[in-house]
Amino acid sequence: MRGWTIPLGRWMGVEIRVHAFFPLLGLVCLGLSASDGFLRGLGLFAAMTAAVVVREIARLMVAAWQGLKLRAILVLPIGGLFAYANPESQEAANQGAGQFTLAMAGPLANLATAALLAAVFLGASGSIRLFAQPWISSGYLLRSVMWMQAGLGILHLVPAYPLDCGRLLRSHFARHHGSAPAGRAAMGLGQVLALGAMVGGWLLHSPWMVIAGFFIMIGAQVEDQGVFFQSVVDTVHMREVMLTDFSTLSPSDTLADALVRCVHSLQEDFPVVRGPQLVGIVSRQRIVDALRNDGNGYVQSVMSRAFQVARPEDTLGTTIRRITAGRGLSLIPVTESGRVVGIVSVQNLMSSMSLLAEQRRIERQESSE
C-alpha cells in the first residue's frame, strides 16, 4: 500500500493512506471549473471527497460490527481498499454473508445519502432542477453533491473488479474455479470495463467516465498486487528466509565490547541471550547513543525487553504482520525449543525474498528438465 501514497496518520488504530492521484484530481476539478472560478472548483472536489467519506464510514461501521480487524485503508477516488490485520479478518471479509454485507454497505450509504439530499433540496427549494444536464458541474454545486453520491453508489454496482460487485463476482468465480483463475477472470473483466468507460467517456465528452475508468484500472492493479503478495508470503516459512549466520550479545557485555562486535557485523539489531535464553534485543544505534551520552555501561541497561519471537514453521505473512503491528520493531528472533536459531529483520527481508525467488525459479527449471 505504501507506493504512490500519502499517509494521513492513524484513526482508531487503522493507518489511513491516500493515493497520490487523489489530490491531483483536485487540479482536474479546478481545470473543469475554470470558467466558474476557483472556489467552485474546490467545491466540486469537496463534493467528490464527501461521497468517498460517506462510503468509507459506512464500510468501517459494518467492518466494526462484523468484528473485522483492519490494519490500513488506501483511499482512491472510487473508494477505499482495506488491508486486514490478520488472516481471520481477511477470510471473514471474503466469504459468506459478511462479504455481501460489506460489499453493499458502500453503495447503499451513497444512494441513501443521495436520496436524502434530493428530498432536502426539493423541500427547501422546489426550483432546483435535480435531473437537468449536466448532472455534475461546478456551476450547479448542490445538484453535483447529490449526483456525486448517487454516481459513486451506482458505480460500485458495476461488476468490474475491484468495485464492490466485482469483488462479489470474483468470489463467486473462486468458489467454482479456484482462486487464481477467478483472479485472472475478474481482473480481465475489470480492465475491459474500465477501458470501455474511458473510451465511452472520451466519445461522449464525459470526463467523469474517463476518471472512473482510469481509477478502476489503478485500483485493480493495487488490489491484485496485494493479493499476489499475500499468497506468496503465506506460503513462505521462516526457516526459508531467516538468517542463520548472526551474532548475539550477552546482557553482561559492556557497551564498548558490544560496539566492537558491531564493527565486525553487518547486523543493525542483535538478540541478547543469557545462556540459551533470549532476554532482549538491542540495536547498534542504541549502543552508540548510550556510549555518547552516558559513557560505558552494560548491554542489560539499554536492551529492549519488548520483543516478539517466531518459530521456524511460522509463515512469513504472520511475521510481517508482527513487524507491522509492533511500532519500531525491526527484528524478530526465530526460536526453537527456547534457543535462537535465526533472525529476521526488515534490513535483510527483501534481500532474502529475492534470493528465495531466484532459488525457486532454478529449482523449477531443474525439475522440468
TIMARZA-573658 format. One record per residue (C-alpha): residue number from 1; x, z, y. Coordinates in steps of 0.001 Angstrom, whole numbers, plus 524288, in hexadecimal, padded with zeros to 5 digits. Layout:
BEGIN
<pt drenba="NUM" east="X" up="Z" north="Y"/>
...
//
This chain:
BEGIN
<pt drenba="1" east="80000" up="80000" north="80000"/>
<pt drenba="2" east="80B5C" up="801FE" north="80955"/>
<pt drenba="3" east="80EEF" up="7F3CD" north="80BC1"/>
<pt drenba="4" east="80989" up="7EE47" north="81881"/>
<pt drenba="5" east="80206" up="7FAC2" north="81B6C"/>
<pt drenba="6" east="80156" up="8049A" north="82685"/>
<pt drenba="7" east="7FFF9" up="81328" north="822FA"/>
<pt drenba="8" east="7F536" up="81ABF" north="829D8"/>
<pt drenba="9" east="7F836" up="827F7" north="823EA"/>
<pt drenba="10" east="7F06C" up="82F91" north="819E1"/>
<pt drenba="11" east="7E20D" up="8332E" north="819F5"/>
<pt drenba="12" east="7DDA5" up="83DD8" north="81091"/>
<pt drenba="13" east="7EA11" up="83B8B" north="808A5"/>
<pt drenba="14" east="7E831" up="82CBB" north="807CF"/>
<pt drenba="15" east="7F266" up="823DB" north="80DE5"/>
<pt drenba="16" east="7EC24" up="819C8" north="816EE"/>
<pt drenba="17" east="7F32B" up="80CED" north="81964"/>
<pt drenba="18" east="7EEA3" up="800E5" north="820D3"/>
<pt drenba="19" east="7F310" up="7F335" north="81D81"/>
<pt drenba="20" east="7FB69" up="7ED85" north="8286D"/>
<pt drenba="21" east="7F20A" up="7E207" north="829D2"/>
<pt drenba="22" east="7E6DB" up="7EB22" north="82D9B"/>
<pt drenba="23" east="7EBAB" up="7EE5A" north="83B77"/>
<pt drenba="24" east="7F01F" up="7E037" north="83CED"/>
<pt drenba="25" east="7E1F0" up="7DC85" north="83AD2"/>
<pt drenba="26" east="7DF57" up="7E36E" north="847AF"/>
<pt drenba="27" east="7E714" up="7D8A4" north="84E48"/>
<pt drenba="28" east="7DE66" up="7CEAE" north="84778"/>
<pt drenba="29" east="7D268" up="7D599" north="84CDE"/>
<pt drenba="30" east="7D85C" up="7D551" north="85A71"/>
<pt drenba="31" east="7DB16" up="7C6C8" north="858DB"/>
<pt drenba="32" east="7CD2B" up="7C40C" north="8548E"/>
<pt drenba="33" east="7C84B" up="7CBD2" north="86044"/>
<pt drenba="34" east="7D11F" up="7C5C6" north="86A92"/>
<pt drenba="35" east="7C5A2" up="7C0A7" north="87264"/>
<pt drenba="36" east="7BE5B" up="7CDA9" north="871FF"/>
<pt drenba="37" east="7C958" up="7D6B2" north="87605"/>
<pt drenba="38" east="7D311" up="7E03B" north="87036"/>
<pt drenba="39" east="7C9BB" up="7EBAE" north="86E93"/>
<pt drenba="40" east="7BFCA" up="7E39D" north="8670D"/>
<pt drenba="41" east="7CAAA" up="7DF0C" north="85E03"/>
<pt drenba="42" east="7CE28" up="7ED3C" north="85B51"/>
<pt drenba="43" east="7BFC0" up="7EFFC" north="85924"/>
<pt drenba="44" east="7BF0E" up="7E53E" north="84EEB"/>
<pt drenba="45" east="7CAEA" up="7EAE4" north="847E8"/>
<pt drenba="46" east="7C4D1" up="7F87F" north="848AC"/>
<pt drenba="47" east="7B84C" up="7F33A" north="84279"/>
<pt drenba="48" east="7C012" up="7EDCB" north="83715"/>
<pt drenba="49" east="7C7B8" up="7FA75" north="8359B"/>
<pt drenba="50" east="7BB19" up="8025E" north="835CE"/>
<pt drenba="51" east="7B5B4" up="7FA5F" north="82A70"/>
<pt drenba="52" east="7C1EB" up="7FD4C" north="82258"/>
<pt drenba="53" east="7C157" up="80BCD" north="825F8"/>
<pt drenba="54" east="7B303" up="80CF1" north="821CE"/>
<pt drenba="55" east="7B626" up="8064E" north="814DC"/>
<pt drenba="56" east="7C1F7" up="80EC0" north="811C5"/>
<pt drenba="57" east="7BB75" up="81B96" north="81577"/>
<pt drenba="58" east="7B064" up="81862" north="80C08"/>
<pt drenba="59" east="7BA07" up="81510" north="80133"/>
<pt drenba="60" east="7C1E7" up="8216E" north="803A7"/>
<pt drenba="61" east="7B599" up="829AA" north="802C2"/>
<pt drenba="62" east="7B1DE" up="8234C" north="7F5E4"/>
<pt drenba="63" east="7BFC1" up="824E5" north="7F0AA"/>
<pt drenba="64" east="7BF85" up="83365" north="7F449"/>
<pt drenba="65" east="7B22A" up="834ED" north="7EDEE"/>
<pt drenba="66" east="7B76E" up="82ECB" north="7E17A"/>
<pt drenba="67" east="7C358" up="837B1" north="7E1B4"/>
<pt drenba="68" east="7CD0F" up="82C85" north="7E32C"/>
<pt drenba="69" east="7DA9F" up="8301E" north="7E814"/>
<pt drenba="70" east="7E004" up="82690" north="7F216"/>
<pt drenba="71" east="7EE4B" up="8252A" north="7F5C3"/>
<pt drenba="72" east="7ED77" up="81ABE" north="80061"/>
<pt drenba="73" east="7E498" up="810C0" north="806DA"/>
<pt drenba="74" east="7E92E" up="803AA" north="80C10"/>
<pt drenba="75" east="7DFB0" up="7FECA" north="81672"/>
<pt drenba="76" east="7DD4C" up="7F040" north="81841"/>
<pt drenba="77" east="7D318" up="7E9BD" north="82105"/>
<pt drenba="78" east="7CB04" up="7E74C" north="814AE"/>
<pt drenba="79" east="7CBB1" up="7F5A2" north="810CD"/>
<pt drenba="80" east="7D4DF" up="7FF17" north="80A30"/>
<pt drenba="81" east="7DC91" up="7FED6" north="7FD7D"/>
<pt drenba="82" east="7DD67" up="80BE6" north="7F670"/>
<pt drenba="83" east="7E974" up="81124" north="7EF8C"/>
<pt drenba="84" east="7E5CA" up="81C13" north="7E62D"/>
<pt drenba="85" east="7EDC8" up="82858" north="7E41F"/>
<pt drenba="86" east="7EC9A" up="828C5" north="7D554"/>
<pt drenba="87" east="7E8FE" up="81FED" north="7C9E3"/>
<pt drenba="88" east="7DC59" up="82767" north="7C785"/>
<pt drenba="89" east="7D72D" up="823F7" north="7D50B"/>
<pt drenba="90" east="7DBAC" up="815E8" north="7D37C"/>
<pt drenba="91" east="7D47A" up="814B9" north="7C69A"/>
<pt drenba="92" east="7C820" up="81B5F" north="7CB90"/>
<pt drenba="93" east="7C7AF" up="8126A" north="7D770"/>
<pt drenba="94" east="7C8A5" up="80633" north="7CEFF"/>
<pt drenba="95" east="7BEB6" up="8097F" north="7C47D"/>
<pt drenba="96" east="7B03B" up="80C0B" north="7C299"/>
<pt drenba="97" east="7A63D" up="81054" north="7CC7E"/>
<pt drenba="98" east="7B0A0" up="81672" north="7D516"/>
<pt drenba="99" east="7B6A8" up="8092C" north="7D79C"/>
<pt drenba="100" east="7A97B" up="8033D" north="7DB40"/>
<pt drenba="101" east="7A63E" up="80E88" north="7E468"/>
<pt drenba="102" east="7B35B" up="80DA8" north="7EB3E"/>
<pt drenba="103" east="7B23E" up="7FED5" north="7EC54"/>
<pt drenba="104" east="7A4B1" up="7FF5F" north="7F262"/>
<pt drenba="105" east="7A789" up="80A83" north="7FBCF"/>
<pt drenba="106" east="7AE6F" up="801F0" north="805CF"/>
<pt drenba="107" east="7A4CB" up="7F68D" north="80681"/>
<pt drenba="108" east="798FE" up="7FF8F" north="806AF"/>
<pt drenba="109" east="79EE8" up="807D6" north="8119C"/>
<pt drenba="110" east="7A1B7" up="7FBD4" north="819E6"/>
<pt drenba="111" east="79451" up="7F5CA" north="8178D"/>
<pt drenba="112" east="78D4A" up="802A7" north="81A2A"/>
<pt drenba="113" east="7950A" up="8046C" north="826C1"/>
<pt drenba="114" east="79190" up="7F683" north="82AE1"/>
<pt drenba="115" east="78324" up="7F90D" north="82854"/>
<pt drenba="116" east="783A7" up="805CA" north="83004"/>
<pt drenba="117" east="78A7A" up="7FF39" north="83B79"/>
<pt drenba="118" east="78077" up="7F420" north="83B60"/>
<pt drenba="119" east="77550" up="7FDF8" north="83BE7"/>
<pt drenba="120" east="77BD0" up="8056D" north="84703"/>
<pt drenba="121" east="77EBA" up="7F935" north="84EF7"/>
<pt drenba="122" east="77122" up="7F384" north="84D3F"/>
<pt drenba="123" east="76AD8" up="8009D" north="8502D"/>
<pt drenba="124" east="77300" up="802D0" north="85C5B"/>
<pt drenba="125" east="771BE" up="7F508" north="8618F"/>
<pt drenba="126" east="76919" up="7EA96" north="85BCA"/>
<pt drenba="127" east="7708B" up="7E03E" north="86369"/>
<pt drenba="128" east="77C6B" up="7E081" north="85A54"/>
<pt drenba="129" east="77C3A" up="7D427" north="85209"/>
<pt drenba="130" east="782B7" up="7D90F" north="845A6"/>
<pt drenba="131" east="7817C" up="7CC2E" north="83E2B"/>
<pt drenba="132" east="78612" up="7C310" north="848EF"/>
<pt drenba="133" east="792B0" up="7BB70" north="8470E"/>
<pt drenba="134" east="79DC9" up="7BEC9" north="84787"/>
<pt drenba="135" east="79BDA" up="7CB2C" north="83FCF"/>
<pt drenba="136" east="7A986" up="7D060" north="842D0"/>
<pt drenba="137" east="7AEAB" up="7CDEF" north="8506D"/>
<pt drenba="138" east="7B523" up="7D5E1" north="85B15"/>
<pt drenba="139" east="7AA80" up="7D133" north="86438"/>
<pt drenba="140" east="7A01D" up="7D8B4" north="85C77"/>
<pt drenba="141" east="7A6BC" up="7E533" north="857FA"/>
<pt drenba="142" east="79A8F" up="7ECA7" north="853BD"/>
<pt drenba="143" east="79676" up="7E188" north="84AE8"/>
<pt drenba="144" east="7A470" up="7E04F" north="84616"/>
<pt drenba="145" east="7A521" up="7EEB4" north="84260"/>
<pt drenba="146" east="7993C" up="7ED20" north="839A5"/>
<pt drenba="147" east="79DB8" up="7E060" north="83370"/>
<pt drenba="148" east="7AB80" up="7E575" north="83107"/>
<pt drenba="149" east="7A569" up="7F036" north="828CD"/>
<pt drenba="150" east="79C42" up="7E6D9" north="821D2"/>
<pt drenba="151" east="7A6CE" up="7DC9A" north="82001"/>
<pt drenba="152" east="7B075" up="7E5F8" north="81993"/>
<pt drenba="153" east="7A5D5" up="7EAF7" north="81082"/>
<pt drenba="154" east="7A19E" up="7DD39" north="80C90"/>
<pt drenba="155" east="7AFCC" up="7D8F6" north="80AE9"/>
<pt drenba="156" east="7B202" up="7E30E" north="80043"/>
<pt drenba="157" east="7A67B" up="7DDB9" north="7F896"/>
<pt drenba="158" east="7AE5C" up="7D13C" north="7F677"/>
<pt drenba="159" east="7B4CB" up="7D149" north="7E8D3"/>
<pt drenba="160" east="7C27B" up="7CF07" north="7EE48"/>
<pt drenba="161" east="7CD09" up="7D892" north="7E9FD"/>
<pt drenba="162" east="7D095" up="7E244" north="7EFF8"/>
<pt drenba="163" east="7C333" up="7E358" north="7F681"/>
<pt drenba="164" east="7B9F3" up="7ED36" north="7F063"/>
<pt drenba="165" east="7B219" up="7E38E" north="7E854"/>
<pt drenba="166" east="7BEC0" up="7DCE1" north="7E47B"/>
<pt drenba="167" east="7C390" up="7E9D6" north="7DEF0"/>
<pt drenba="168" east="7B725" up="7EB56" north="7D701"/>
<pt drenba="169" east="7B8BD" up="7DD82" north="7D1EB"/>
<pt drenba="170" east="7C6D2" up="7E014" north="7CE27"/>
<pt drenba="171" east="7C2E5" up="7EC6F" north="7C6FE"/>
<pt drenba="172" east="7B874" up="7E4C7" north="7BF94"/>
<pt drenba="173" east="7C28A" up="7DA7D" north="7BBB5"/>
<pt drenba="174" east="7CC11" up="7E525" north="7B772"/>
<pt drenba="175" east="7C244" up="7EB45" north="7AE23"/>
<pt drenba="176" east="7C031" up="7DE4A" north="7A729"/>
<pt drenba="177" east="7CD40" up="7D72E" north="7A874"/>
<pt drenba="178" east="7D79C" up="7E171" north="7AB3E"/>
<pt drenba="179" east="7DE00" up="7E65D" north="7B7BA"/>
<pt drenba="180" east="7E856" up="7DBC3" north="7B9BA"/>
<pt drenba="181" east="7DF3F" up="7CFE4" north="7B805"/>
<pt drenba="182" east="7D4FC" up="7D6B2" north="7C05F"/>
<pt drenba="183" east="7DEEA" up="7D8E2" north="7CB23"/>
<pt drenba="184" east="7E31E" up="7CAB1" north="7CB1A"/>
<pt drenba="185" east="7D4FE" up="7C5D7" north="7CB09"/>
<pt drenba="186" east="7D0B6" up="7CEE8" north="7D610"/>
<pt drenba="187" east="7DCC8" up="7CBB9" north="7DDFD"/>
<pt drenba="188" east="7DA9C" up="7BD15" north="7DC41"/>
<pt drenba="189" east="7CC36" up="7BDC4" north="7DFDE"/>
<pt drenba="190" east="7CF46" up="7C62F" north="7EBB8"/>
<pt drenba="191" east="7D9A2" up="7BCA7" north="7F074"/>
<pt drenba="192" east="7D05F" up="7B10E" north="7EEE6"/>
<pt drenba="193" east="7C578" up="7B7E2" north="7F661"/>
<pt drenba="194" east="7CEF8" up="7BC74" north="800DF"/>
<pt drenba="195" east="7D449" up="7AEBD" north="8028F"/>
<pt drenba="196" east="7C65C" up="7A987" north="802FD"/>
<pt drenba="197" east="7C2FC" up="7B343" north="80DBB"/>
<pt drenba="198" east="7CED9" up="7AF43" north="815B2"/>
<pt drenba="199" east="7CBF4" up="7A0BA" north="81456"/>
<pt drenba="200" east="7BD78" up="7A2E3" north="816F9"/>
<pt drenba="201" east="7C07E" up="7AB19" north="822E2"/>
<pt drenba="202" east="7C95A" up="7A075" north="82827"/>
<pt drenba="203" east="7BF13" up="795E6" north="82602"/>
<pt drenba="204" east="7B42B" up="79E3A" north="82BC5"/>
<pt drenba="205" east="7BCB6" up="7A323" north="836FB"/>
<pt drenba="206" east="7BAB4" up="7B12B" north="83256"/>
<pt drenba="207" east="7C706" up="7B939" north="83488"/>
<pt drenba="208" east="7C110" up="7C4E8" north="82D87"/>
<pt drenba="209" east="7BFB8" up="7BD53" north="820C6"/>
<pt drenba="210" east="7CDFD" up="7B94F" north="821E8"/>
<pt drenba="211" east="7D212" up="7C769" north="82486"/>
<pt drenba="212" east="7C9FD" up="7CC6C" north="81901"/>
<pt drenba="213" east="7CFEF" up="7C26A" north="80FBD"/>
<pt drenba="214" east="7DDAE" up="7C561" north="81473"/>
<pt drenba="215" east="7DC64" up="7D405" north="81247"/>
<pt drenba="216" east="7D5E8" up="7D22F" north="80510"/>
<pt drenba="217" east="7E23F" up="7CB05" north="800EC"/>
<pt drenba="218" east="7EAFF" up="7D5C5" north="8064F"/>
<pt drenba="219" east="7E2D3" up="7E080" north="80014"/>
<pt drenba="220" east="7E302" up="7D9A5" north="7F2E8"/>
<pt drenba="221" east="7F1CE" up="7D87A" north="7F336"/>
<pt drenba="222" east="7F3D1" up="7E6B2" north="7F725"/>
<pt drenba="223" east="7EA40" up="7EB78" north="7ECC9"/>
<pt drenba="224" east="7F00E" up="7E2BC" north="7E241"/>
<pt drenba="225" east="7FDC2" up="7E798" north="7E534"/>
<pt drenba="226" east="7F8FF" up="7F592" north="7E439"/>
<pt drenba="227" east="7F258" up="7F32E" north="7D720"/>
<pt drenba="228" east="7FE80" up="7EC51" north="7D1DF"/>
<pt drenba="229" east="80773" up="7F741" north="7D67C"/>
<pt drenba="230" east="7FE74" up="8016A" north="7D071"/>
<pt drenba="231" east="7FE56" up="7FA44" north="7C36D"/>
<pt drenba="232" east="80D36" up="7F9AD" north="7C36E"/>
<pt drenba="233" east="81026" up="807BD" north="7C715"/>
<pt drenba="234" east="8065F" up="80CF4" north="7BD50"/>
<pt drenba="235" east="80D89" up="8062F" north="7B21A"/>
<pt drenba="236" east="81B57" up="80A66" north="7B5FB"/>
<pt drenba="237" east="81FC6" up="817AF" north="7B116"/>
<pt drenba="238" east="82976" up="820D0" north="7B776"/>
<pt drenba="239" east="83387" up="81F59" north="7AC9B"/>
<pt drenba="240" east="8346D" up="810EE" north="7B02E"/>
<pt drenba="241" east="837FD" up="812B9" north="7BE8E"/>
<pt drenba="242" east="83DA8" up="8207A" north="7BFE0"/>
<pt drenba="243" east="84BEB" up="82253" north="7C354"/>
<pt drenba="244" east="85314" up="82881" north="7B806"/>
<pt drenba="245" east="86072" up="828D8" north="7BEB4"/>
<pt drenba="246" east="85E8E" up="832F3" north="7C95E"/>
<pt drenba="247" east="864C7" up="83F1E" north="7CF16"/>
<pt drenba="248" east="85F25" up="84CB7" north="7CFE7"/>
<pt drenba="249" east="862A9" up="858A6" north="7D7F0"/>
<pt drenba="250" east="8621C" up="86716" north="7D4EB"/>
<pt drenba="251" east="85B82" up="870F8" north="7DDE2"/>
<pt drenba="252" east="86868" up="8787C" north="7DE0D"/>
<pt drenba="253" east="8703F" up="86CBB" north="7E2F7"/>
<pt drenba="254" east="87510" up="86DF5" north="7F0DF"/>
<pt drenba="255" east="8707A" up="86406" north="7FABE"/>
<pt drenba="256" east="87E7A" up="85F81" north="7FCA3"/>
<pt drenba="257" east="87FCF" up="85CD4" north="7EE15"/>
<pt drenba="258" east="87290" up="85613" north="7EE0D"/>
<pt drenba="259" east="87712" up="84D4D" north="7F934"/>
<pt drenba="260" east="882BC" up="84927" north="7F119"/>
<pt drenba="261" east="8796D" up="84563" north="7E620"/>
<pt drenba="262" east="87164" up="83D9C" north="7EFFA"/>
<pt drenba="263" east="87D62" up="835F7" north="7F433"/>
<pt drenba="264" east="87F84" up="83165" north="7E637"/>
<pt drenba="265" east="87146" up="82E40" north="7E34A"/>
<pt drenba="266" east="8679E" up="823FA" north="7E805"/>
<pt drenba="267" east="85C4B" up="82D85" north="7E69A"/>
<pt drenba="268" east="854CE" up="831FA" north="7F28F"/>
<pt drenba="269" east="84E0F" up="83D2A" north="7EB55"/>
<pt drenba="270" east="852FA" up="84625" north="7E097"/>
<pt drenba="271" east="84C18" up="84E62" north="7D659"/>
<pt drenba="272" east="85091" up="85C8D" north="7D6D3"/>
<pt drenba="273" east="85199" up="8628E" north="7C93F"/>
<pt drenba="274" east="854F3" up="87002" north="7C417"/>
<pt drenba="275" east="8597F" up="86D80" north="7B645"/>
<pt drenba="276" east="84F72" up="86408" north="7B098"/>
<pt drenba="277" east="8449B" up="86897" north="7B9CD"/>
<pt drenba="278" east="840C8" up="860F1" north="7C5EA"/>
<pt drenba="279" east="83F6A" up="86A46" north="7D167"/>
<pt drenba="280" east="83F4A" up="86180" north="7DD65"/>
<pt drenba="281" east="842B4" up="854F2" north="7E47C"/>
<pt drenba="282" east="84BDB" up="852F9" north="7EFF0"/>
<pt drenba="283" east="84ED9" up="84709" north="7F82D"/>
<pt drenba="284" east="85BF1" up="8427C" north="7FD37"/>
<pt drenba="285" east="856FB" up="84345" north="80B27"/>
<pt drenba="286" east="85273" up="8514D" north="8093D"/>
<pt drenba="287" east="86013" up="8551D" north="804AA"/>
<pt drenba="288" east="86699" up="84E73" north="81047"/>
<pt drenba="289" east="85D27" up="8547B" north="81A1A"/>
<pt drenba="290" east="85F0B" up="86221" north="8147C"/>
<pt drenba="291" east="86DDE" up="860ED" north="81526"/>
<pt drenba="292" east="86D37" up="85C4B" north="82338"/>
<pt drenba="293" east="863AD" up="866A1" north="827E1"/>
<pt drenba="294" east="866A4" up="872B0" north="81FAE"/>
<pt drenba="295" east="873CC" up="8704E" north="81964"/>
<pt drenba="296" east="876D3" up="87198" north="80B0A"/>
<pt drenba="297" east="86D09" up="8781A" north="80218"/>
<pt drenba="298" east="866D0" up="8760C" north="7F4EB"/>
<pt drenba="299" east="85E25" up="86B22" north="7F006"/>
<pt drenba="300" east="853DA" up="87535" north="7EC56"/>
<pt drenba="301" east="8516C" up="8782B" north="7FAB3"/>
<pt drenba="302" east="84E18" up="86A24" north="7FE7C"/>
<pt drenba="303" east="847F7" up="86453" north="7F236"/>
<pt drenba="304" east="83979" up="8615F" north="7F19D"/>
<pt drenba="305" east="831A8" up="86854" north="7E739"/>
<pt drenba="306" east="825D7" up="85F8E" north="7E973"/>
<pt drenba="307" east="82765" up="85473" north="7DFD5"/>
<pt drenba="308" east="8204E" up="84D41" north="7D519"/>
<pt drenba="309" east="82575" up="8488A" north="7C81D"/>
<pt drenba="310" east="8220C" up="83D2C" north="7BF53"/>
<pt drenba="311" east="82359" up="83AE9" north="7B0BF"/>
<pt drenba="312" east="829F8" up="82F11" north="7AAA9"/>
<pt drenba="313" east="81CE2" up="82A3A" north="7A571"/>
<pt drenba="314" east="81603" up="82B1A" north="7B2B0"/>
<pt drenba="315" east="8129E" up="81E1B" north="7B8E8"/>
<pt drenba="316" east="8191A" up="8199F" north="7C559"/>
<pt drenba="317" east="80BB4" up="818F3" north="7CBC6"/>
<pt drenba="318" east="809BF" up="82783" north="7C99D"/>
<pt drenba="319" east="8171D" up="82A74" north="7CF60"/>
<pt drenba="320" east="814F5" up="821BF" north="7DB43"/>
<pt drenba="321" east="80854" up="828ED" north="7DE07"/>
<pt drenba="322" east="80FCD" up="835C9" north="7DD50"/>
<pt drenba="323" east="81A09" up="830BD" north="7E6CF"/>
<pt drenba="324" east="80F66" up="82BD1" north="7EFF5"/>
<pt drenba="325" east="80776" up="8385B" north="7EF28"/>
<pt drenba="326" east="8132C" up="84102" north="7F1CD"/>
<pt drenba="327" east="816B0" up="83F20" north="80015"/>
<pt drenba="328" east="82564" up="83E3C" north="8018B"/>
<pt drenba="329" east="82711" up="83DB7" north="7F2CA"/>
<pt drenba="330" east="8320E" up="83427" north="7EFD0"/>
<pt drenba="331" east="836AC" up="8384D" north="7E242"/>
<pt drenba="332" east="82FB0" up="83B5E" north="7D597"/>
<pt drenba="333" east="837E6" up="840A5" north="7CA57"/>
<pt drenba="334" east="83421" up="83C40" north="7BCAE"/>
<pt drenba="335" east="8348B" up="84780" north="7B323"/>
<pt drenba="336" east="83384" up="8489E" north="7A46B"/>
<pt drenba="337" east="83291" up="855D0" north="79DB8"/>
<pt drenba="338" east="83607" up="85C36" north="7AAAB"/>
<pt drenba="339" east="8428A" up="85456" north="7AC5E"/>
<pt drenba="340" east="844CB" up="84A30" north="7B6F1"/>
<pt drenba="341" east="84706" up="83D1F" north="7B021"/>
<pt drenba="342" east="84584" up="83407" north="7BBC1"/>
<pt drenba="343" east="84147" up="83299" north="7C9D1"/>
<pt drenba="344" east="838AF" up="8292C" north="7D14E"/>
<pt drenba="345" east="83A78" up="827BB" north="7DFE6"/>
<pt drenba="346" east="8348D" up="81F0E" north="7EA33"/>
<pt drenba="347" east="84272" up="81A70" north="7ECCE"/>
<pt drenba="348" east="8447C" up="8148E" north="7DF48"/>
<pt drenba="349" east="8368F" up="81153" north="7DB51"/>
<pt drenba="350" east="835CA" up="80367" north="7E086"/>
<pt drenba="351" east="84322" up="80003" north="7DAFE"/>
<pt drenba="352" east="83F6B" up="80565" north="7CDAB"/>
<pt drenba="353" east="8327E" up="7FDFF" north="7CDBB"/>
<pt drenba="354" east="838DD" up="7F0F5" north="7D108"/>
<pt drenba="355" east="84321" up="7F2D8" north="7C667"/>
<pt drenba="356" east="83895" up="7F6B7" north="7BC9A"/>
<pt drenba="357" east="830DB" up="7EA79" north="7C005"/>
<pt drenba="358" east="83CFD" up="7E230" north="7BD99"/>
<pt drenba="359" east="83F80" up="7E92C" north="7B0B2"/>
<pt drenba="360" east="83195" up="7E68E" north="7AC21"/>
<pt drenba="361" east="832B0" up="7D84E" north="7B028"/>
<pt drenba="362" east="83F11" up="7D6A0" north="7A80D"/>
<pt drenba="363" east="838D5" up="7DD76" north="79C6F"/>
<pt drenba="364" east="82D13" up="7D45D" north="79D14"/>
<pt drenba="365" east="835FE" up="7C883" north="79D6F"/>
<pt drenba="366" east="83DB3" up="7CD60" north="7919A"/>
<pt drenba="367" east="8316E" up="7D055" north="789DA"/>
<pt drenba="368" east="82BD6" up="7C2D6" north="78C8F"/>
<pt drenba="369" east="83823" up="7BBD3" north="787D4"/>
//
